[in-house]
Amino acid sequence: MAKDESPVRFGIMGCAEIAKKVSRAIQLSPNSTLYAVASRSLEKAKEFAVQNSLPGDVKIYGDYTELLDDPFVDAVYMPLPTSLHLKWAVISAQKRKHLLLEKPTAIDVKELDEILEACEANGVQFMDASMWYHHPRTQKMKDLISNPELFGLVRSIHSSSSFCGTPQFLENNIRVKQDLDALGALGDTGWYCIGAILWAMDQKLPTTVTALPTITRNSACVILSCGASLHWDEEQTVATFFCSFISHETMDLMVCGSNGTLWVEDFIIPYGENSAAFSFTTGARFLDLHIGWNKKPQEIRVDTRLPQESMMIQELSRLIKDVKEQGSSPDSRWSRTSRVTQLVLDAVRKSIDNGFEPVYM
């Protein structure tokens, strides 16, 4: 795939493990280029460049401010600990750098609103780094569950995102540190679950959110495992999710309608980069005497030329180029998507803190 002659120039701000994946995605995307990398020390930034075989012309900075002061950086990917997002995302927006912010976007919606206000005030595009939204499979699934004849009304949704962390992870990873990522599994794996549920409901907030009365925390009171239920009164729809750092790997999403069912086992990270599948059934009924079904689930497969993280970069770069070259306003769809996810996440935390009482949205 040919490279754009005027690609969006990305700077990576922080050398977290996920930055390795995104640096590759930037280089694979046809309308972007990796221009600079910054860490808290020059040595760490240089090490990141060597480990990931970055081109020799990539700028290396040992200070975040140096990257943000570089006039040639168009956009910043920010995989910093959540506790640092507010400070650096606002500074980034004030420097008029378009922003790809790692999830969870903020500690709470108050912080996220400050970030979004800074982005809006400075005319920069915002997007969180939930890659699965950008896979063509996601749009295919959306088309099917939005079809009233095939699927009917959404009645129930269940999502889970979990993995069993190693002893080293559970002891040392920033996601289990109160001062770095206080949201724990709820902010990390739970962000995907909540986002998937809201995606199925066209980003409409639920009427009530109730945390399930089973929660595991570490010695620092960071959540290692939890779940919640969401209810929409008008639609008569219920959703549940489970997220965990101490359970086997899952990335499930099931959406049940009045006439159809969609199920995908790997909605966050597909089993393969170039092709992803899901199961869909419509109009299924029991046979006479309930000795079987009249239909079996259909496997629907969607191929893609680029991995989903590169498609995320490609879409963000397209929006940035529209702002830079066409004078377009930033697309607010992505900030709205992040904000409703953050609102529900906040409601789950509030329900936990209130003894698992319902929180009315």
C-alpha positions as CSV (number, residue, x, y, z in Angstrom):
1,M,0.0,0.0,0.0
2,A,1.6,3.3,-1.2
3,K,2.4,5.9,1.4
4,D,0.7,9.3,1.4
5,E,3.0,12.1,0.2
6,S,2.0,14.3,3.1
7,P,1.5,11.8,6.0
8,V,0.4,12.8,9.4
9,R,3.5,12.9,11.7
10,F,3.0,11.1,14.9
11,G,4.9,11.4,18.2
12,I,4.7,8.6,20.8
13,M,4.7,10.0,24.3
14,G,5.7,7.2,26.7
15,C,7.3,3.8,25.9
16,A,4.7,1.5,27.5
17,E,4.4,-2.0,26.1
18,I,1.3,-1.1,24.1
19,A,3.4,1.6,22.3
20,K,5.3,-1.2,20.5
21,K,2.1,-2.3,18.8
22,V,1.0,1.3,18.0
23,S,4.4,2.2,16.6
24,R,4.1,-0.6,14.1
25,A,0.5,0.4,13.3
26,I,1.7,4.0,12.5
27,Q,4.3,2.7,10.2
28,L,1.9,0.4,8.4
29,S,-0.8,3.0,7.9
30,P,-0.6,4.6,4.5
31,N,-1.4,8.2,5.6
32,S,0.9,8.4,8.7
33,T,4.5,8.3,9.7
34,L,6.3,7.8,13.0
35,Y,8.2,11.1,13.5
36,A,9.3,11.1,17.1
37,V,9.4,9.1,20.4
38,A,9.7,10.5,23.9
39,S,10.3,9.0,27.3
40,R,11.2,10.3,30.7
41,S,14.8,9.6,29.9
42,L,16.8,9.7,26.6
43,E,18.2,6.2,27.3
44,K,14.7,4.7,27.6
45,A,13.6,6.4,24.4
46,K,16.7,5.2,22.5
47,E,16.2,1.6,23.9
48,F,12.6,1.7,22.6
49,A,13.8,2.8,19.1
50,V,16.4,0.0,19.0
51,Q,14.0,-2.7,20.3
52,N,11.4,-1.8,17.7
53,S,13.8,-1.3,14.8
54,L,12.5,2.2,14.2
55,P,13.9,4.1,11.2
56,G,17.0,6.1,11.9
57,D,15.3,9.4,11.1
58,V,12.8,9.1,14.0
59,K,13.5,11.9,16.5
60,I,14.3,10.7,20.0
61,Y,13.5,12.8,23.0
62,G,14.3,12.3,26.7
63,D,11.5,14.7,27.8
64,Y,7.8,14.9,27.0
65,T,7.9,18.6,26.7
66,E,10.5,18.5,24.0
67,L,8.3,16.3,21.8
68,L,5.3,18.6,22.3
69,D,7.4,21.6,21.4
70,D,8.5,20.1,18.1
71,P,6.5,22.0,15.5
72,F,6.7,19.1,13.0
73,V,4.7,16.7,15.3
74,D,1.1,16.7,14.1
75,A,-0.4,14.2,16.5
76,V,0.5,12.4,19.8
77,Y,-0.2,8.9,20.9
78,M,-0.2,8.9,24.7
79,P,0.0,5.5,26.5
80,L,0.9,7.1,29.9
81,P,-0.5,5.9,33.2
82,T,-4.1,7.1,33.6
83,S,-3.1,9.4,36.5
84,L,-1.0,11.4,34.1
85,H,-3.5,11.8,31.3
86,L,-5.1,15.0,32.5
87,K,-1.9,17.0,32.8
88,W,-0.2,15.8,29.6
89,A,-3.4,15.6,27.4
90,V,-4.3,19.2,28.2
91,I,-0.8,20.4,27.5
92,S,-0.8,18.4,24.3
93,A,-4.1,20.0,23.2
94,Q,-2.8,23.5,24.1
95,K,0.2,22.8,21.9
96,R,-2.3,22.0,19.1
97,K,-1.3,18.3,18.8
98,H,-4.1,16.0,17.8
99,L,-4.6,13.3,20.4
100,L,-4.8,9.5,20.5
101,L,-5.2,8.7,24.2
102,E,-4.8,5.3,25.6
103,K,-7.8,3.9,27.6
104,P,-9.1,4.4,30.2
105,T,-9.1,8.0,29.1
106,A,-9.2,9.5,32.6
107,I,-9.7,8.7,36.3
108,D,-13.3,10.1,36.0
109,V,-15.5,12.1,33.7
110,K,-14.6,15.4,35.3
111,E,-11.0,14.9,34.2
112,L,-12.1,13.7,30.8
113,D,-14.2,16.8,30.3
114,E,-11.2,19.0,31.0
115,I,-9.3,17.1,28.3
116,L,-12.1,17.3,25.8
117,E,-12.7,21.0,26.5
118,A,-9.0,21.6,25.8
119,C,-9.2,19.7,22.6
120,E,-12.3,21.5,21.4
121,A,-10.8,24.9,22.4
122,N,-7.7,24.3,20.4
123,G,-9.4,22.6,17.4
124,V,-7.6,19.3,17.7
125,Q,-9.0,15.8,17.0
126,F,-9.5,13.5,19.9
127,M,-9.8,9.7,19.8
128,D,-9.2,7.0,22.4
129,A,-7.2,3.9,21.5
130,S,-10.0,1.3,21.5
131,M,-8.8,-0.4,18.3
132,W,-11.7,-2.9,17.8
133,Y,-14.1,-0.1,16.7
134,H,-12.0,0.3,13.6
135,H,-12.0,-3.3,12.3
136,P,-14.4,-3.8,9.3
137,R,-15.9,-6.7,11.2
138,T,-17.3,-4.2,13.8
139,Q,-19.2,-2.3,11.1
140,K,-20.5,-5.6,9.6
141,M,-21.8,-6.7,13.1
142,K,-23.4,-3.3,13.5
143,D,-25.2,-3.5,10.2
144,L,-26.7,-6.9,11.2
145,I,-27.9,-5.9,14.7
146,S,-29.3,-2.7,13.3
147,N,-31.5,-4.6,10.8
148,P,-35.0,-4.9,12.3
149,E,-36.0,-7.8,10.2
150,L,-33.0,-10.0,10.8
151,F,-32.3,-9.0,14.4
152,G,-35.3,-7.2,15.9
153,L,-34.9,-5.2,19.1
154,V,-31.8,-5.6,21.3
155,R,-33.0,-7.4,24.4
156,S,-29.8,-8.5,26.2
157,I,-26.1,-8.0,26.0
158,H,-23.2,-9.7,27.7
159,S,-19.5,-8.9,27.5
160,S,-16.4,-10.2,29.2
161,S,-12.8,-9.2,29.0
162,S,-10.3,-11.0,31.3
163,F,-6.9,-12.5,31.5
164,C,-5.0,-14.2,34.3
165,G,-2.1,-12.0,35.2
166,T,1.3,-13.5,36.2
167,P,2.5,-13.0,39.7
168,Q,4.9,-10.4,38.4
169,F,2.0,-8.5,36.7
170,L,-0.1,-8.6,39.8
171,E,2.7,-7.3,41.9
172,N,4.4,-4.7,39.6
173,N,2.3,-3.7,36.7
174,I,1.2,0.0,36.7
175,R,-2.4,-1.2,36.2
176,V,-2.4,-2.6,39.8
177,K,-0.8,0.6,41.4
178,Q,-3.2,3.0,43.1
179,D,-1.1,6.0,42.3
180,L,-0.8,5.2,38.6
181,D,-3.9,3.4,37.4
182,A,-6.3,3.4,40.3
183,L,-9.2,2.0,38.1
184,G,-7.5,-1.4,37.8
185,A,-9.3,-4.1,35.9
186,L,-12.4,-1.9,35.6
187,G,-10.5,0.8,33.7
188,D,-8.5,-1.6,31.6
189,T,-10.5,-4.7,30.6
190,G,-13.8,-3.2,31.8
191,W,-13.4,-0.2,29.4
192,Y,-13.8,-2.6,26.5
193,C,-16.9,-4.3,28.0
194,I,-18.7,-1.1,28.7
195,G,-17.7,0.3,25.3
196,A,-19.1,-2.8,23.5
197,I,-22.4,-2.7,25.4
198,L,-22.8,1.0,24.6
199,W,-21.8,0.3,21.0
200,A,-24.7,-2.2,20.7
201,M,-27.1,0.4,22.2
202,D,-26.0,3.2,19.9
203,Q,-24.2,5.0,22.7
204,K,-27.4,5.6,24.7
205,L,-26.7,5.7,28.4
206,P,-28.6,3.2,30.5
207,T,-31.2,4.1,33.0
208,T,-29.5,2.4,35.9
209,V,-26.1,0.8,36.6
210,T,-25.6,-1.7,39.4
211,A,-22.3,-3.3,40.3
212,L,-22.5,-7.0,41.0
213,P,-21.7,-7.9,44.7
214,T,-18.6,-9.9,43.9
215,I,-15.4,-7.9,43.7
216,T,-11.7,-8.7,44.2
217,R,-9.1,-6.1,45.2
218,N,-5.4,-6.3,45.9
219,S,-3.7,-5.0,49.0
220,A,-3.7,-1.5,47.6
221,C,-7.5,-1.7,47.1
222,V,-7.2,-1.7,43.3
223,I,-9.9,-3.7,41.5
224,L,-8.7,-7.0,40.1
225,S,-12.1,-8.4,39.2
226,C,-15.6,-7.1,39.1
227,G,-18.9,-7.0,37.1
228,A,-22.0,-5.0,36.7
229,S,-25.5,-4.9,35.2
230,L,-27.0,-2.1,33.1
231,H,-30.7,-1.5,32.4
232,W,-32.5,0.6,29.8
233,D,-36.1,1.2,31.0
234,E,-37.5,2.4,27.7
235,E,-36.0,-0.3,25.5
236,Q,-36.5,-3.0,28.2
237,T,-32.9,-4.1,27.6
238,V,-30.5,-5.5,30.1
239,A,-26.7,-5.9,29.9
240,T,-24.1,-7.5,32.1
241,F,-20.3,-7.6,32.0
242,F,-17.4,-9.2,33.7
243,C,-13.8,-7.9,33.7
244,S,-10.8,-9.4,35.5
245,F,-7.0,-9.6,35.9
246,I,-7.3,-13.0,37.6
247,S,-9.5,-15.1,35.2
248,H,-8.8,-17.0,32.0
249,E,-8.5,-15.0,28.7
250,T,-11.9,-13.9,27.4
251,M,-13.0,-11.3,24.9
252,D,-16.6,-12.3,24.4
253,L,-19.5,-10.2,23.2
254,M,-23.1,-11.6,22.8
255,V,-26.0,-9.5,21.7
256,C,-29.4,-11.0,21.7
257,G,-32.4,-9.5,19.9
258,S,-36.0,-10.4,19.6
259,N,-35.3,-12.3,16.3
260,G,-31.5,-12.8,16.2
261,T,-28.3,-13.5,18.1
262,L,-24.8,-12.3,17.5
263,W,-21.8,-13.8,19.3
264,V,-18.1,-13.0,18.9
265,E,-15.3,-14.6,20.9
266,D,-12.5,-12.3,20.1
267,F,-14.0,-8.8,19.7
268,I,-11.1,-6.9,21.2
269,I,-8.2,-8.6,19.5
270,P,-9.1,-10.9,16.6
271,Y,-7.6,-14.4,16.5
272,G,-5.8,-13.3,13.3
273,E,-4.7,-9.9,11.9
274,N,-6.1,-10.4,8.4
275,S,-9.4,-12.1,9.0
276,A,-12.0,-12.1,11.8
277,A,-15.2,-13.9,12.2
278,F,-18.4,-13.9,14.3
279,S,-21.5,-16.0,14.7
280,F,-24.9,-14.8,13.7
281,T,-28.3,-16.5,13.9
282,T,-31.7,-15.1,12.8
283,G,-35.1,-16.7,13.1
284,A,-34.0,-19.7,15.1
285,R,-36.7,-21.9,16.5
286,F,-36.9,-25.4,18.2
287,L,-38.1,-28.3,16.1
288,D,-41.2,-30.3,17.0
289,L,-40.7,-32.1,20.3
290,H,-37.7,-29.8,21.0
291,I,-35.3,-32.4,19.6
292,G,-33.2,-29.8,17.8
293,W,-33.1,-26.4,16.1
294,N,-34.3,-25.3,12.7
295,K,-31.1,-23.3,12.1
296,K,-27.5,-23.4,13.0
297,P,-25.4,-20.2,13.6
298,Q,-23.9,-18.8,10.5
299,E,-20.2,-17.9,10.6
300,I,-19.5,-14.6,8.9
301,R,-15.9,-13.8,8.1
302,V,-14.5,-10.3,7.3
303,D,-11.1,-9.9,5.8
304,T,-8.9,-6.8,6.1
305,R,-5.7,-5.6,4.4
306,L,-4.5,-3.8,7.5
307,P,-4.5,-4.8,11.1
308,Q,-7.2,-3.1,13.2
309,E,-4.7,-0.8,15.0
310,S,-3.4,0.4,11.7
311,M,-7.0,1.1,10.6
312,M,-7.5,3.1,13.7
313,I,-4.4,5.2,12.8
314,Q,-5.6,5.5,9.3
315,E,-9.0,6.8,10.3
316,L,-7.5,9.3,12.8
317,S,-5.0,10.5,10.2
318,R,-7.8,11.0,7.7
319,L,-9.7,13.2,10.3
320,I,-6.6,15.1,11.1
321,K,-5.8,15.8,7.4
322,D,-9.4,17.0,7.0
323,V,-8.8,19.5,9.8
324,K,-5.4,20.6,8.6
325,E,-6.0,20.7,4.8
326,Q,-9.8,21.3,4.5
327,G,-10.4,23.4,7.5
328,S,-13.0,20.9,8.8
329,S,-14.0,20.8,12.5
330,P,-12.8,17.8,14.5
331,D,-15.2,14.8,14.5
332,S,-16.9,14.8,17.9
333,R,-18.1,11.2,17.5
334,W,-15.1,9.8,19.2
335,S,-15.1,12.2,22.1
336,R,-18.8,11.3,22.7
337,T,-18.0,7.6,22.5
338,S,-15.3,8.0,25.2
339,R,-17.4,10.2,27.4
340,V,-20.4,7.9,27.7
341,T,-18.0,5.0,28.4
342,Q,-16.4,7.0,31.1
343,L,-19.8,8.0,32.6
344,V,-20.8,4.3,32.9
345,L,-17.4,3.4,34.3
346,D,-17.8,6.1,36.9
347,A,-21.3,4.8,37.7
348,V,-20.0,1.3,38.3
349,R,-17.4,2.7,40.7
350,K,-20.1,4.7,42.5
351,S,-22.3,1.6,42.9
352,I,-19.3,-0.3,44.3
353,D,-18.6,2.5,46.8
354,N,-22.3,2.7,47.8
355,G,-22.5,-1.0,48.7
356,F,-23.7,-2.2,45.2
357,E,-26.7,0.0,45.2
358,P,-28.2,1.1,41.8
359,V,-26.9,4.3,40.3
360,Y,-29.4,6.2,38.2
361,M,-28.0,7.9,35.1
